[in-house]
Amino acid sequence: MLTEMPIRKIIHIDMDAFYASVEQLDHPELRGKPLAVGGSEKRGVVAAASYEARKFGVRSAMSGAMARKLCPELIFVRTNFDRYREVSKQIRKIFYEYTDLVEPLSLDEAYLDVTENKKGNPSATMIAEEIRKRIKEVTGLNASAGISINKFVAKIASDINKPNGQKTLGPEEVEPFLETLDVKKFYGVGKVTKEKMYRLGIFTGRDLKGKSLEFLEEHFGKSGSFYYNVVRGIHKSKVKPTRTQKSLAAEHTFSENISSEIFMLERLEEIAVEVENRLKSKRLAGKTVTLKIKYRDFTIQTRSKTLANFINSKEGIMEVVKELLFQERMKESVRLLGISISHLNNGTPKKMEVATESIDVQLKLEF
């Protein structure tokens, strides 16, 4: 079935414990120690954990209190996104030495289409090795890579030999590999979907491949066709070098819960300034303002309003935020507030396409 599709050479680069690694790079006294970026033992959530901390079960998105419980020796440091963006720019500059078809997913990972590349190198495996070496030379950080025929498989492959490793899955290896994989490791299968698949007797790619398209669509709706295709190595999404940002947000978790709207307004003013700065740095404005409220019991409420005109100033944002804040009474005290702006004025530009030809003899394709 793969022979019916153009074969592309896709690399997924994923930095190893990026935020934590940057902190350990900048602060030698933290090297080799269990480290959590963001959060604290009292409040907030972990944004990233060093590999030393991961050995204890500490993970991103975990509460600081739970992280401390798992690792009593854990060191918490504050996030420094200006520094992370600075290093990310250095890494992306390296990517563009090899191809213009770069699709950033976040500060620490990206897809690269190297089917045709600036180095004229037919081996995506060798290109990935070069890129990882260049990243180490320029930034001092380690990166892992996955190399395969599409974005879906490349992303899965990049996790196989982490940290500081890479994995290539050539055309003939994709389907056999996916058949042996636990479905929970399929990119896009979250906790809820995993449990549903398990209940249906779908534990591995082989089990998934054995289900008909009709069965999968019946149980998973529109996602059914996605699962049907990807387990057969089919994923047609191209590397999109001009990903359009859909929203921009900032939020703060408070050291102590607050219940007064007056205090909330003060905090929201600070958040609005941060949002304004980010919008203006990217020359963006938006029409929809969303207020995010996380209560003491961790329940989350959002309130939104869409305007007729674009805004990007703190004053314009706060005018809407005040209206949303007083829209209804608070259920209880608040531990987090956030503001996001969406419906941005960055209409999707025409995407670059890479011309590829269908290759019938897969085994002769150099990867």
Secondary structure, DSSP 8 states (H G I E B T S, - for coil): -GGGSB---EEEEEETTHHHHHHHHH-GGGTTS-EEES--SSSSB-SEE-HHHHTTT--TT-BHHHHHHH-TT-EEE---HHHHHHHHHHHHHHHTTT-S-EEEEETTEEEEE-SS-TT--S-HHHHHHHHHHHHHHHHS--EEEEEESSHHHHHHHTTTT-SS-EEE--GGGHHHHHHHSBGGGSTT--HHHHHHHHHTT--BHHHHHTS-HHHHHHHHTTHHHHHHHHTTT-------TT----EEEEEEEEEEEE--HHHHHHHHHHHHHHHHHHHHHTT--EEEEEEEEEETTS-EEEEEEEEEEEE-SHHHHHHHHHHHHTTS--SS-EEEEEEEEEEES------------B-S-GGGS--
